[in-house]
Amino acid sequence: MFLSLLLALPPITALVCRLLYRKRRAMEAVNVLGALTTVALALGVATDIARHGSHEFAGGVFYVDALSAVMLAVIAIVGGTAALVSISYIQHDLDERLIPDGRRGVGWYYLGLHIFLWTMLVTVCLNNLGLLWVGIEATTLASALLVGFYRTKAALEAAWKYIILCTVGITIALFGVLLTYYASLQAAGTGAASLNWTALSHGAKGLDPTMMRLAFVFVLVGFGTKAGFAPLHTWLADAHSQAPSPISAMLSAVLLPCALYGILRFHAITLAATGTTFSSNLLLAFGVFSVVLAVPFIVVQRDLKRLLAYSSVEHIGLMAVAFGIGGPLGIYAGILHLVNHAVTKALLFFAAGEIGQRFGTRRISAIRGVIQASPLVGWLLLLGVLAITGSPPTGIFISEFTIAGAGLAGDRVQVAAGVTIVLLLGVVFAGMLFHALRLVYGAPERKAERGALAGERKISDLAWIAPLVPLLLVLVLFGIIVPAPISRLFEAVATTLSPVTLNALR
């Protein structure tokens, strides 16, 4: 019941918002109501799965297990918060005449936001891996329109680059899906059910190992393009920097993990089919290389949102390392890091958007004294940077420490990966903190003071930060303790992705 309502609500909210674009207050009220209800329904589904285990819905078309439940909750929370933050963000841009078509454009924005949210929610609930491929492509199409929302030359170029590269990637992934289908037909001849996760997980050990190795390579490269793995990440910084900041938060916090979700489904099946560490080592390689490549771009970055985008490349690499290490500890650390990164990076993009509007620029060299100009926003930015770099006692410190510990407890390849990321994380910490301190301290330029900082903002700091309170609570809480029900759900994810369990289901 909850799932049916959850998947039906966002497109209804999107359509109503579009129809009410001439009535701004009514449109914003529908946006808020739809966002909050979506969060409540997603948490209801996750709670039900945590209590009663996985379920199939709609004749097996939809399947929700622990991994899907975590993704649903994270997507809904980040997306719902983005919808709330969008009210002040979009109103400012409307007042500044930055939005094409004025109020009509605002209606299109809210329609696009909720459709984008809907495509991600549907994607992580699909049982059939072929439909999962369709869902991931749908997230690209929905979000590309939002990347190019402002219709500037830079925004349109970023959207075009995003569509082309991710479509090429998703086409490569299609070969992996087809090879998996062929391997399944060879093993059992199950017809229409042969691409369902439930069927493949039961019969994974009977799949042709060579075929599944080749399939996973295609899937990893294809979905890895969308996930932002280096060197396939070249669309990411442009798209994140040009999209409206609430959309940038969704792109970084939950869209990238949606693509990673698809990889993990195939990874679990490949592990069980091959009985080797082939797919794990590939994840480790892509993960470590993503962290290595992101480091210099973080250190020398000049644009605030691009800085956060390259930080996302680093963290998606850390997740890949965790899942590549595998085992109960590695998988637990990976899913914990996914959640921690989502809430922290969303907070940072919301703060970056507010700073960009207040100062009229995203250039790091042109922004000074954020704490003096807007104390709540400045302290939020500093807290977010300390959290995203793994400073204790934040959640990312715990997940990064656990990832490193899992690596150092593994074989030689995993130990090497663990040592490498520990060293690189130190460099990232220094680079990010250097940028953050330059931003938050000092005196604001007089040019900025004559603008939004002089009181032209129509919303107070306290009202702006209120929707972010749940994210802040998760950021702080997970650095102290992971509540027992949530911890058990994370442990269930480790069970879901364990090849031992998959083989035992036969």
Secondary structure, DSSP 8 states (H G I E B T S, - for coil): -HHHHHHHHHHHHHHHHHHTTTSHHHHHHHHHHHHHHHHHHHHHHHHHHHHH--EEEGGGTEEE-HHHHHHHHHHHHHHHHHHHHHHHHHHHHHHTT-STTHHHHHHHHHHHHHHHHHHHHHHTTBSBHHHHHHHHHHHHHHHHHHHTTT--HHHHHHHHHHHHHHHHHHHHHHHHHHHHHHHHHHHH--GGGGGBHHHHHHTGGGS-HHHHHHHHHHHHHHHHHHHT-TTS-TTHHHHHHHS-HHHHHHIIIIIHHHHHHHHHHHHHHHHHHH-SSHHHHHHHHHHHHHHHHHHHHHHT--BHHHHHHHHHHHHHHHHHHHHHH-HHHHHHHHHHHHHHHHHHHHHHHHHHHHHHHHHS--BGGG---HHHH-HHHHHHHHHHHHHHTT-TTSHHHHHHHHHHHHHHTS-HHHHHHHHHHHHHHHHHHHHHHHHHHHHHSS---HHHHTTGGGTT-SS-HHHHHGGGHHHHHHHHHHHH---HHHHHHHHHHHHHT-HHHHHHT-
